[in-house]
Amino acid sequence: MFNAAKAFIKQTPLAKPLIFLKGKFTRPHSQNDEAEVLAGLLKRYDVPKCFIEFGFSGWEFNCAPLAYEWDGLLVDGDAYNVTIATTILPQRVVAKQLWLTLETLQFVRDYAETRPIGILSIDVDGNDYWFLKKLIDLRPAIVISEYNSVFGLRSVTVPYDAAFDRRNYPAWAYYGASLSALTSLAERHGYALIAQTTGVNAFFVRQDLLRPTDQRLSATEAYQPRRTEAWEQIKHLPLLTV
């Protein structure tokens, strides 16, 4: 009943004042230990104070610790997430509701053309590989991309589908790309895998920023299994080797 009431309130004019009130006591945070990993990277590298992140949850996203000090662009298809961001975050963080496709990504490119990008974070549970491939030429200092550990060390991604929705597949386990696929793409464009978080997010740093003592990781070294039992439920679905 609580969840039903919460869902109802989200659709009413009460949503915004309740978000505002919560924002007085609570700040957005990262999901796992992304904030700690990111803080460590920002101490080591000189990074422009501007981030782009999509998709995000209003109270939970990778660049949340930076949102009160940096410029930023947040993009998500959920109107409620955007309402949270526009209610509690400074105006220098732009939040936009948009269903992302390879065509609508032009909005992101337009934003990036006017400023250097410190961090590009991609977590859309679907076309992650294809969006990173399209935007990596923006040359952000750091790339954060979710990977699907269910795919193991296979260098694979789901085929591009503008209407992709992981909820349409068994166990919600068919989405995105493997760590091997994302690492290969990043390396081809001059990035090195530096860290990952509990089988969820991979952190890549542009190679011209690296120090001689930095440890570059291979996908095999960094990979951590998570929900691998779900592979049996999705192995029959189409995957592209990249």
WOTA-V47766 format. One record per backbone hydrogen bond with DSSP energy under -0.5 kcal/mol. CO is the residue of the C=O (numbers start at 0). NH is the residue of the N-H. E is the energy in kcal/mol with one decimal. If there is no record, write none. Layout:
co = {CO CO}
nh = {NH NH}
e = {E E}
This chain:
co = {0 1 2 3 4 5 6 7 8 8 11 12 13 14 15 16 17 18 19 20 21 21 28 32 33 34 35 36 37 38 39 40 44 47 48 49 49 50 51 52 53 56 58 59 60 62 62 63 65 65 70 71 72 73 74 75 76 77 78 79 80 81 82 83 84 89 91 91 93 95 95 97 100 102 103 104 104 105 106 107 108 110 111 115 116 117 118 119 120 121 125 126 127 128 129 130 131 134 135 140 141 142 143 144 146 147 148 150 153 154 155 156 160 164 165 168 169 172 175 176 177 178 179 180 181 182 183 184 185 185 186 189 191 191 192 194 195 196 196 198 199 200 201 201 202 202 203 204 205 206 210 213 216 217 218 226 227 228 229 229 230 230 233 239}
nh = {4 5 6 7 8 9 10 10 11 14 14 16 17 18 19 20 21 22 23 23 24 25 60 36 37 38 39 40 41 42 43 44 46 49 70 117 118 72 120 74 122 59 28 56 63 65 66 66 68 69 50 93 52 95 54 97 78 81 82 83 84 85 86 87 88 92 71 93 73 75 97 99 104 105 106 107 108 109 110 111 112 113 114 117 140 141 51 143 53 145 175 130 131 132 133 134 135 137 138 205 119 203 121 201 148 150 151 153 155 241 177 239 163 167 168 171 172 174 157 147 181 182 183 184 185 186 187 188 188 190 189 206 193 204 216 202 197 199 200 148 146 196 144 203 193 194 142 191 208 209 213 215 192 221 222 229 230 231 232 233 233 234 236 156}
e = {-2.4 -2.6 -2.4 -1.9 -2.5 -1.8 -0.6 -1.4 -2.0 -0.6 -1.7 -0.7 -1.9 -2.3 -2.6 -2.3 -2.4 -2.5 -0.7 -1.1 -1.7 -2.1 -1.5 -2.1 -3.0 -2.3 -1.9 -1.9 -2.4 -1.1 -0.9 -1.9 -0.9 -2.2 -1.9 -2.5 -1.6 -1.9 -2.9 -2.2 -2.6 -1.2 -1.9 -1.6 -1.6 -1.8 -0.7 -1.1 -1.9 -2.7 -1.8 -3.0 -2.9 -2.7 -0.7 -1.9 -0.6 -1.5 -2.2 -2.2 -2.0 -2.7 -1.4 -2.2 -2.1 -1.8 -1.6 -0.7 -3.3 -1.9 -0.6 -0.8 -1.2 -1.2 -1.6 -0.7 -1.9 -2.6 -1.7 -2.1 -1.6 -0.9 -1.3 -0.5 -1.5 -2.2 -2.5 -2.9 -2.1 -2.1 -0.7 -2.3 -2.4 -2.5 -1.6 -1.8 -2.0 -2.4 -1.6 -2.5 -2.3 -3.1 -2.9 -2.8 -0.8 -1.4 -1.8 -1.4 -1.6 -2.2 -2.5 -2.9 -2.1 -2.1 -1.8 -1.9 -2.2 -0.8 -2.2 -3.2 -2.1 -2.5 -2.2 -2.1 -2.6 -2.7 -1.8 -0.8 -0.9 -1.9 -1.6 -2.9 -0.5 -2.4 -3.1 -3.0 -0.5 -2.6 -0.9 -0.6 -3.0 -2.1 -2.2 -0.5 -2.8 -1.4 -2.7 -2.4 -2.0 -1.0 -1.7 -0.7 -0.5 -2.1 -2.2 -1.9 -1.7 -0.8 -1.2 -0.8 -1.1 -1.8 -2.2 -1.8}
